[in-house]
Amino acid sequence: MEGVLDLDVLTQARELLAQCANASVWSLPDSDLQQVLATAHAARELATSVTAHAVTEIDGRGLPKTQGATSTASWLRGTLHIDIRQARGLIEIAADLHRRPVLDKTLSTGVINTGQARAIGDVLRDLPDHVGADVRDAAEAKLLEFGPDVEASRAAALRCADPGQCGAGVGGQGR
């Protein structure tokens, strides 16, 4: 991580996004409209990364328990007004990013999106317990090589213990 989060900067970003959300896009030329789409999508992905980092810290501090919640998921549900499935998804991506610093950096720099990070996290979590850290690292590196070409649905279907086989099913390769 690059340093301590500046809450004022995050608040300003939210205010700027609110201005953009309330602005009309109908008069924009096609190329600008495409750039709006790409930029808004990138901002959403970065916001997910920030949220995941906050969830990791909140969970690690036990904040939900100190506030009387039965679990972090139920605390997130009540705090963010999201359904329990979304809350569990946030906890899962937060844990994956916390366990896998390379995956975290790749998401937080915009190389991959949240769906791709989730899929890669799923694959790594589903590796057999006997698989060592070196193989997990190699599998992660192999999947990240595909970067934006990783199709989340295909990567999620990938279950391999051999990093040499991790290309099957991603980026249109393999099966």
N, C-alpha and C positions, 0 to 999 in steps of 0.2 A: 504494500500500500504506500501511497505517496505522502501521507501525513494525516493529521487530524482533520476530520470533516469540519468545515466552517458552516454552521447552521444558517448564518446570514446569507451565504452564497446559495445554499439549497433553497432558502425561502425566496430569494430573488429569482432563481430559476423557475420555481413554481409560479410566481407572479407573472413572469414573462411568458410561460406556457399558457397561463390563463388568458393573457392578452391574445395570444395566437389562436387559442381555442374559440375566442369570441369574435375573431376577424373573419371576414368573408374571403373565400378563395375563388369565387366564380369568375373574377376578372383576370386572374393570372394566366399568362401564356402556358401552353402545355409543358414546356421545359421547366418552368418555375413550379408548376403544380407537381411534377414528378419529383423535383427537389424537395418540396414541402413534404411529400409522402416519405421519402427516404430519410429526411432529417427528423421528422416526427417519430418515425419507427426507431431510429437510432436513439433518440431521447428516451423513448419508452424502455428500450433495452437497458440503457444506462441507469434509469430510475429503478429497474428491477434489481440491478446489481447493488445499488445503494440500499435498497430495501432489504435485500438478503444479508448484507453486512450488518445492518441494524438488528435483524432477527437473530443472527448468530450471537451478537453481544447481549441482547435482551435475554435470550435463552441461557447464555452462559452465566449471567448475573443472577438468574433465578427471579427476575422481575415479575413474571406472571404469578409465581407462587406467593411472593411477598404481597401481591395485590389481591390475593384470595382466589385466583383462578385455579382450576383443577389441572390445567395443562397449558402449554404454550399455544397450542392450536386453538383452544377455547378462548384464551386471552386475545389472540389475534382476531378471531371471529368477532369478539365484542368490541375490540379497539378499532379495527379497520372496517367493521360492518361488511365482512365477506363471509361466504359460506365455509363450512369446515373443510371441504375438499380443497378450496383455494388456500386456506390457512395451512393445511398439511403440505400442499405443494410448495408454499413459501419456505416452510421449515426444511423440506427435503432439498430444495435447490440451495438454501443457505448452508446446510450441512455439507453438501457436495462441494460447494465453493470453498468452504472452510477446510475440508480435507484435502482438496486438490488445488493448491496455489496456482499451478499453471493454467488449469481450467478457469479459475477465478480471473486471472490476468487477461486471458483470451476473451472472456466475456466483457470484462470492464474496459477493455480497449476497443471493443466493437468488432473484433475479428469474427466472432460467432454470435448467434442470437440465443435467447433464453431457451427456446425449444431445442436447439442443438446442444446447449450445455446440459439440459435435463436428460436428453437422450444419451449423451456421452457418460453422464453420471450414472444413469441406469445400467449401462453396459458395464462400467467399472464396478458398480456395486454387485452386479450379478455374476461376476467372475467367482469361480469356486474359492472357498476359504484357503485352500492349500496354495493358491497362486501367490507368489511373492511380490514384494513391492516393486522389484525391478521389472517384472512382467506387467504389472499394473501401469507403471510409468511408461513402458514401451507401448502398451495398448493405447493409453491416453495420447501419447505423442503421435501414434499412427492415425488415430481418429482426428486429432487436431490438424494434421497435415492437410486433410481435406478441407479444413476451415469452412468457408461458407457453402461448400458443396455438400456438406453432410446433410442428408435429408433426415430430419428428426424421426420420422416413422420408420425408415429403414435402419437407422442406427440403433433405435430402440429394439428392433427385432434381432439385432446382432448379438450373439452370445458366444464369445470365443475366449479360450485360454491361451491361444497361440497368436501373438501380436502380428505375425506374418499373415494371418487370415483375417485380420481386422478390417481389411479393405472391402471384403465381401459385403455387398448390400449398401454401400455408401457411395454417393456421387455417381450413381448409375452403373457402378462396377459390380462385378461378382454375379451372384445368382440371377 
